[in-house]
């Protein structure tokens, strides 16, 4: 999906560049830099700690029915093979739902207690 988002961006930027007046080149460069910054911000690769274990977390955008959506994944290498996953239209909401999915799966497999799960989900 990343390729289709980038390909769409390149097409839009190319069309805008084609029709932009030459005298506004400096303004165009500022707009291009701002757009690029926003697009790069759609992806996230982070590390977090869950009950003393280092975990990794990613968010990737994708297009579904002409709308921007996000897919989140969370895993803790060295502790368990469980993967928490979620898909939402909210960039900020995908993180919470992915973590909830991971904690639910860890609880179901007996890796964490009910108290630990509730404590982590409510924090």
Buried (B, 14 or more C-beta within 10 A) or exposed (E): EEEEBEEEBEEEBEEEEEEBEEEEEEEBEEBBEEBEEEBEEBEBEEEEEBBEBEBEBBBBBBEEEEEEBBBBBBBBEEBBEBEBBBEBEEBEEBBBBBBBBBBBBBBEEEBBEEEBBEEBEEE
